[in-house]
Amino acid sequence: GEDVKPFTPEKAKEIVMSLQQPAVFCNMVGDWPALRWNAKYLSALLDGRTIQFRLGLKMMDLVPQFETRCSYVKATLEEFLAWSCGQPSCLSGPFSCYEYSKYWAYADYKYIAKIFEDKPEIFQDIRWSDFGFPGRSGKESTLWIGSEGANTPCHLDSYGCNLVLQVQGRKRWHLFPPGDTSCLYPTRIPYEESSVFSKVNVANPDVKRFPEFGNTTPHVVTLSPGQVLLVPRHWWHYVESIDPITVSINSWIELDADHEARVEEAITRMLVCAIKSAENPGAGDLWLNPTEVEATSHEINLQYLNKAVSAYFKCQKASASEQACSSSTGAEQRTSSTSCKRKREDGCEPEDCTLLTHEFGFSTFKAENLQKIPFGPHLIPVLPQSQETSSMDAVESDGRDPLHENGGGHFGKLHCTRRQLVASSDCKTSAQQMDSEHSPSAPNTALSTNDLLDCLVNPHVISLVAQLLLERTRV
C-alpha cells in the first residue's frame, strides 16, 4: 500500500500559504527516498567531489559568527566524516588545521541542482508535491550538511516562506516573529541580498549593548529526522546543529509579496554599494558577505531597481486580470520560477531573477477562508518558550515525536498587497541603540558609516521608501 498521509497536498498547501506562525509537519515524508540522504549516502553519490565547508569556532562570544569571520576549506564528504570522527588521516587533510574539539564545519547552502547536475534523476527523491507544489523537487531545493555546533547567524529571509526537511541528526531552531525586528537590531553589514542579519548573538546575547533583545518572543524547537518545519515569511531564525552530523534539505516557496520585496532589496543594494564603495576601505572591513562575489556598479544596481519595479507592476496587472476572470473561468495555473536567494553565488544576473510570476500567491489562499488550522499530532505549532506544549517538550527532550507513527528516517518565497516589516509598539529602539559598536549611553562617540547604514537601510525605512517609490512610478 501507498503511504497514507495526514494531509492531502491541497490541505498542506493551504496550511503553508496561510499559517502565520512556525509549525512542524509530522508523518508527511515517510515514503520520500530523500530520507536515506545521510552523509555517508551523499558521500557515495558525490564520489570524491569536493565541496566548500565553512568553519567556525565552537567557543561562543558575544558577537555573532558571521560568514565574514569564518574560515573556508574545500574537502570531500569522506574527509569531513573522517575529521568529525577524529580519524588520524585528517592530520594531513584539508581539516588538519582545525581541531574537531574547537571547530565546527558546515557545507551550507548547496544547491542540489548544481552539486548533482550530473545526476538529475535523484531530484525526484524530494517530493514537495506532497505539500501541494507539483513539479517542485530537489531541483528547487538546497542541501545543508554540518557537524555539531555548526550554525547560521540569526537573520530573516526577504523572500518567501521556507519548508525544511530534517534528514539526519537534529537541529535547534530559535525563531522570532517579524514584530521583534527592532529588538533584534537589524543590520545589512555584512551585505547579502535577501538576508537581513541581527547584530545579536541570540545564543549568547550581550544584553548591555542590546537591551531591547529582552523584549523578544523566542520560539524554540528541535527538529528531528523525518519532520518538516514551516518558517513563515519574515520570521527571524538562528539555527544550530546539536548532533555530531546533521543533514537538512529545504525549499523556499515563492510568494506574490516577493515582487515588492525585490524592490526593497534593489533599493538596499543601491544604497549599501554606493556608500560602502565610496568609503576608504579600512583594515578588515569585510562588509560584503562571501556569497556576494562583488559590489555591483551603480548603473547595474539602477537597472536592477527598474526591472524589480517593472516586475512588481506586471504582477499587480496579472493578479487583477486573474481575479477578474477567475469567477467565470477559474484562474489558469501559472509557471513559477525558483527564487535566486543568493544571486551572485550562482552567477545569476538581475534580469534572470526579477521577472517572475508566482503560482503560490496568497490571493489563492485568503486567511479568512481557511478553516481552523488542524493542529495535533501531525501538525505541531512552535509556540513561545513559555507556552510550549508538553508534546513539543517531549520532541525536544529525546529528539523523537512521541506521536510520530512512522519513526524517523531522516534550501527567493505572503500576500499580494503591501506588507511593512514593522516593529511592535513596545519594542522600539533609538538610533543610538542601533549602534552595535558603542553603548547607547555614549552619545558623543563618533558615528561610523555602518551606523548610518543601519538606520538608512533599516527594514522599516526601506519598506516605506519602496512604497513611496512605487507610488511615484504608478502616477
C-alpha positions in Angstrom: 0.0 0.0 0.0 0.6 3.6 -0.7 1.6 5.6 2.3 -1.4 7.5 3.7 -0.5 11.0 4.8 -2.4 13.1 7.4 -2.9 16.0 4.9 -3.8 16.0 1.2 -1.5 18.1 -1.0 -4.3 20.7 -1.2 -4.7 20.9 2.6 -1.0 21.0 3.2 -0.6 23.9 0.7 -3.5 25.7 2.3 -1.7 25.5 5.7 1.7 26.5 4.3 0.2 29.6 2.5 -2.0 30.7 5.3 -0.2 29.9 8.6 1.5 32.9 10.2 3.4 31.0 12.8 6.1 28.3 12.5 4.9 24.7 12.8 6.2 21.2 12.4 4.7 18.7 10.0 4.9 15.0 11.0 4.2 11.8 9.1 4.3 13.6 5.7 7.5 12.3 4.2 7.8 8.7 5.3 7.9 7.4 1.7 10.4 10.0 0.4 13.6 8.4 -1.0 15.4 11.6 0.3 15.2 10.1 3.9 18.1 8.0 3.0 20.3 11.0 2.2 22.5 10.8 5.2 26.1 12.0 5.0 27.5 8.6 4.1 25.0 8.1 1.3 25.7 11.6 -0.1 29.4 10.9 0.1 29.0 7.9 -2.2 26.8 10.0 -4.5 29.4 12.7 -4.8 32.1 10.1 -5.4 35.1 12.1 -4.3 33.9 15.5 -5.5 34.9 18.4 -3.2 32.5 20.9 -1.8 33.2 24.0 0.3 32.9 23.9 4.0 32.6 27.0 6.3 34.4 26.6 9.6 33.8 28.4 12.9 34.8 28.3 16.5 32.7 26.3 18.9 33.7 28.8 21.6 30.9 31.3 21.9 31.5 35.0 22.3 29.0 38.0 22.4 29.4 38.7 18.7 27.6 36.7 16.0 29.9 34.5 14.0 29.1 36.0 10.6 30.3 34.3 7.4 32.9 37.0 7.1 34.5 35.8 10.3 34.7 32.1 9.3 37.4 30.1 7.5 36.8 28.0 4.4 38.1 24.8 3.0 37.3 22.5 0.1 37.0 18.9 1.0 35.2 15.7 0.2 32.4 14.4 2.4 34.5 11.4 3.1 37.2 13.7 4.6 34.6 15.6 6.5 33.2 12.4 8.1 36.8 11.2 8.9 37.5 14.6 10.6 34.3 14.5 12.6 35.2 11.0 13.8 38.7 12.1 14.8 40.5 9.7 12.4 44.3 10.1 12.1 44.1 10.5 8.3 42.8 14.0 9.0 46.2 15.1 10.2 47.3 15.8 6.6 43.9 16.6 5.0 42.1 19.9 4.4 40.8 19.9 8.0 44.3 19.4 9.5 44.5 22.9 10.8 41.1 22.7 12.6 40.9 20.7 15.8 37.4 19.0 15.9 37.0 19.8 19.6 37.4 23.5 18.8 35.8 23.9 15.4 32.6 23.1 13.6 32.2 22.7 9.8 29.2 23.4 7.6 28.6 22.7 4.0 25.7 25.1 3.9 23.6 26.4 1.1 24.4 23.9 -1.5 22.1 24.0 -4.5 21.2 20.4 -5.2 20.7 21.1 -8.9 24.3 22.4 -9.0 26.2 19.8 -7.0 24.3 16.9 -8.5 24.0 18.3 -12.0 25.3 15.0 -13.4 22.6 13.0 -11.5 19.3 14.8 -12.3 17.4 11.6 -11.6 17.9 12.0 -7.8 16.0 15.2 -7.8 12.8 13.1 -7.7 13.9 11.8 -4.2 12.5 15.0 -2.9 8.7 15.3 -3.3 7.4 18.8 -2.4 4.3 17.8 -4.4 3.1 16.2 -1.2 2.8 19.8 0.2 0.8 21.0 -2.8 3.6 22.2 -5.0 3.6 19.9 -8.1 6.8 19.7 -10.0 8.9 21.0 -7.1 11.7 18.6 -6.3 15.4 18.5 -5.5 16.0 20.8 -8.4 14.4 23.7 -6.4 16.0 22.6 -3.1 19.1 23.3 -1.1 21.3 20.9 1.0 22.9 21.6 4.4 25.5 19.3 6.0 27.1 20.2 9.3 28.9 19.0 12.3 27.9 19.6 15.9 27.8 23.3 16.7 27.5 24.4 13.1 25.2 27.3 12.9 23.7 30.1 10.8 23.6 33.6 12.3 20.3 35.0 13.2 18.6 36.5 10.2 15.4 36.9 8.2 14.9 36.0 4.6 13.5 38.8 2.5 11.7 36.4 0.1 9.0 33.8 0.6 8.4 31.2 3.2 10.6 28.1 3.9 10.0 24.4 4.2 12.8 22.5 5.8 13.1 18.7 5.9 15.4 17.2 8.6 17.2 14.1 7.2 19.9 13.2 9.7 20.6 14.4 13.2 18.8 17.2 15.0 18.8 21.0 14.6 17.6 23.5 17.1 15.7 26.5 15.7 15.4 29.8 17.5 12.6 31.7 15.8 11.4 35.2 16.3 8.3 36.9 14.8 8.5 39.8 12.4 7.3 42.1 15.1 10.6 41.5 17.0 12.6 43.1 14.3 13.7 46.3 16.1 14.5 44.3 19.2 16.9 42.2 17.1 18.9 45.2 15.9 18.8 44.5 12.2 21.9 45.2 10.0 22.8 44.8 6.4 26.5 44.6 7.2 27.7 42.1 6.1 25.7 42.7 3.0 24.0 39.8 1.2 20.9 40.2 -1.0 17.8 38.8 0.7 19.3 38.3 4.2 18.8 40.8 7.0 21.1 39.9 9.8 20.8 40.5 13.5 23.6 42.1 15.5 22.7 40.0 18.4 24.3 36.6 19.1 21.0 35.1 20.2 22.7 32.1 21.7 24.9 34.3 23.9 23.3 37.8 23.9 25.1 41.0 25.0 22.2 42.4 27.0 24.1 45.6 27.9 24.7 46.5 24.3 21.3 45.2 23.1 18.9 45.7 26.0 15.8 45.5 23.8 16.6 41.9 23.0 15.0 41.0 26.3 11.6 42.1 24.8 11.7 39.4 22.0 9.4 36.4 21.9 11.6 33.4 21.1 10.0 30.3 19.7 12.4 27.3 20.1 12.0 23.9 18.5 14.3 20.9 17.9 13.7 19.5 14.5 14.2 15.7 14.3 14.7 13.4 11.3 11.5 12.9 9.2 10.0 16.2 10.3 9.3 19.3 8.2 9.4 22.8 9.6 7.4 25.6 8.1 9.2 29.0 8.6 6.6 31.7 7.6 7.6 34.9 5.8 9.9 37.3 7.6 10.4 35.2 10.7 13.9 35.6 12.1 15.8 32.3 12.8 19.1 31.2 14.3 19.8 27.5 13.6 22.3 25.2 15.2 23.3 21.6 14.8 23.1 19.7 18.0 24.1 16.2 16.9 27.5 15.0 15.5 26.3 15.0 11.9 23.2 16.8 10.5 21.7 16.9 7.1 18.8 19.1 6.0 17.0 19.9 2.8 14.9 23.0 2.2 13.0 24.8 -0.4 11.8 28.4 -0.5 8.2 28.9 -1.6 7.9 32.0 -3.8 5.2 34.4 -2.9 3.5 37.3 -4.6 4.8 39.7 -1.9 8.3 38.9 -3.2 7.8 41.4 -6.0 7.7 44.2 -3.5 10.5 42.6 -1.5 12.7 42.7 -4.7 12.1 46.4 -5.0 13.1 46.8 -1.4 16.2 44.7 -1.9 17.2 46.7 -5.0 16.9 49.9 -3.0 19.1 48.4 -0.3 21.7 47.2 -2.7 22.0 50.6 -4.3 22.4 52.4 -1.0 24.8 49.9 0.6 27.0 49.5 -2.5 27.1 53.3 -3.2 28.0 54.3 0.4 30.4 51.5 1.2 32.2 51.7 -2.2 32.8 55.4 -1.6 34.3 54.8 1.8 38.0 54.3 2.1 38.3 50.6 2.9 39.6 50.1 6.5 41.7 47.2 7.6 39.4 44.2 8.0 36.3 46.0 6.8 34.6 42.9 5.3 31.3 44.4 4.5 30.5 42.1 1.6 29.3 38.6 2.5 31.3 35.8 0.9 28.2 34.8 -1.0 28.3 38.2 -2.8 31.1 38.0 -5.3 31.5 41.7 -5.9 30.0 45.1 -5.2 27.9 45.8 -8.3 28.1 49.2 -10.0 25.6 52.0 -9.6 24.5 51.5 -13.2 23.8 47.8 -12.7 22.0 48.4 -9.5 19.8 51.1 -11.1 18.9 48.6 -13.9 18.1 46.0 -11.2 15.8 48.5 -9.4 13.9 49.4 -12.6 13.5 45.7 -13.5 12.2 45.0 -10.0 9.7 47.9 -10.2 8.5 46.7 -13.7 8.1 43.1 -12.3 6.1 44.4 -9.4 3.6 46.2 -11.7 3.5 43.2 -14.0 2.5 41.1 -11.0 -0.2 43.6 -10.0 -1.6 43.7 -13.5 -1.6 39.9 -13.8 -3.3 39.5 -10.4 -6.0 42.0 -11.3 -6.6 40.2 -14.6 -6.7 36.8 -12.9 -9.2 38.0 -10.3 -11.4 39.4 -13.0 -11.8 36.2 -14.8 -11.5 33.6 -12.0 -15.2 33.8 -11.1 -16.2 32.6 -14.6 -13.3 30.5 -15.9 -11.1 29.8 -13.0 -7.6 31.1 -12.7 -5.2 29.3 -15.0 -2.1 27.9 -13.3 1.0 29.9 -14.0 4.6 28.8 -14.1 6.8 29.8 -11.2 10.5 30.4 -11.3 12.7 29.5 -8.5 14.0 32.5 -6.5 17.7 33.1 -6.6 18.2 34.0 -3.0 22.0 34.4 -3.4 22.2 35.6 -7.0 25.9 36.3 -7.1 26.9 32.9 -5.9 25.1 31.3 -8.8 26.2 33.9 -11.3 22.6 34.9 -11.9 22.1 38.4 -13.2 19.2 40.6 -12.1 17.3 40.1 -15.4 17.2 36.4 -14.8 15.7 36.8 -11.4 13.2 39.6 -11.3 10.6 38.9 -14.0 8.9 36.2 -12.1 5.3 35.0 -11.9 4.1 33.3 -8.8 1.8 30.3 -8.8 1.7 30.3 -5.0 0.3 33.7 -4.2 -1.7 34.5 -1.1 -4.6 35.6 -3.2 -5.5 31.9 -3.7 -5.5 31.2 0.0 -7.1 34.0 2.0 -6.8 33.6 5.7 -10.4 34.3 6.3 -11.4 31.4 4.1 -9.2 28.9 5.8 -10.8 26.5 8.2 -9.4 26.2 11.6 -5.7 25.1 11.4 -5.7 21.3 12.2 -3.1 21.3 14.9 -2.5 18.0 16.5 -0.1 15.0 16.3 0.6 15.7 12.6 1.0 19.5 12.8 2.7 20.8 15.9 2.8 24.6 16.5 6.0 26.1 17.5 4.9 28.2 20.5 6.7 30.9 22.5 9.0 29.3 25.0 6.8 30.0 28.0 3.8 28.4 26.2 5.5 25.2 24.8 3.2 22.2 24.9 4.1 19.0 26.7 4.2 17.2 23.3 6.7 19.7 22.0 8.8 19.4 25.1 8.9 15.7 24.5 10.1 16.2 21.0 13.0 18.3 22.3 13.9 16.1 25.2 14.7 13.0 23.3 14.7 14.0 19.7 11.6 12.0 18.9 8.0 12.9 18.3 6.0 10.6 20.7 3.1 10.7 18.2 5.3 10.1 15.1 3.9 6.8 13.8 6.4 6.0 11.1 9.5 6.6 13.1 12.4 8.7 11.7 14.5 8.5 8.6 15.9 11.4 8.4 17.3 25.5 0.8 13.8 33.8 -3.0 9.5 33.0 -1.3 2.6 36.1 1.6 0.1 38.2 0.1 0.0 40.5 -3.0 -0.8 43.7 -1.0 1.9 45.7 0.6 3.3 44.5 3.9 5.5 46.6 6.1 8.1 44.9 8.2 7.2 46.9 11.3 8.3 46.6 14.9 5.8 46.1 17.7 4.9 49.2 19.7 6.7 48.0 22.8 9.9 47.2 21.0 11.2 50.4 19.5 14.9 51.4 19.5 16.5 54.8 19.1 19.2 55.4 16.5 21.8 55.2 19.3 20.6 51.8 20.4 21.1 50.6 16.8 24.8 51.2 17.2 26.5 47.8 17.7 29.9 49.3 18.3 29.1 51.7 21.2 26.9 51.8 24.2 23.6 53.8 23.9 24.8 55.8 26.9 27.7 57.3 25.0 26.1 59.7 22.5 29.3 61.7 21.9 31.1 58.8 20.3 31.8 59.4 16.6 29.4 57.7 14.3 30.6 55.3 11.6 29.4 54.7 8.0 27.8 51.5 9.3 25.9 53.3 12.0 24.3 55.5 9.3 23.6 52.5 7.1 21.9 50.6 9.9 19.4 53.5 10.2 19.2 54.2 6.5 18.5 50.6 5.3 16.5 49.5 8.4 13.8 47.2 7.0 11.0 49.6 8.2 12.7 52.6 6.5 13.3 50.6 3.2 9.7 49.4 3.2 8.5 53.0 3.4 10.9 54.2 0.7 9.7 51.3 -1.6 6.1 52.3 -1.1 6.8 55.9 -1.9 8.9 54.9 -5.0 6.1 52.7 -6.3 3.5 55.4 -5.7 5.7 57.8 -7.7 6.1 55.2 -10.5 2.3 54.5 -10.5 1.4 58.1 -11.2 
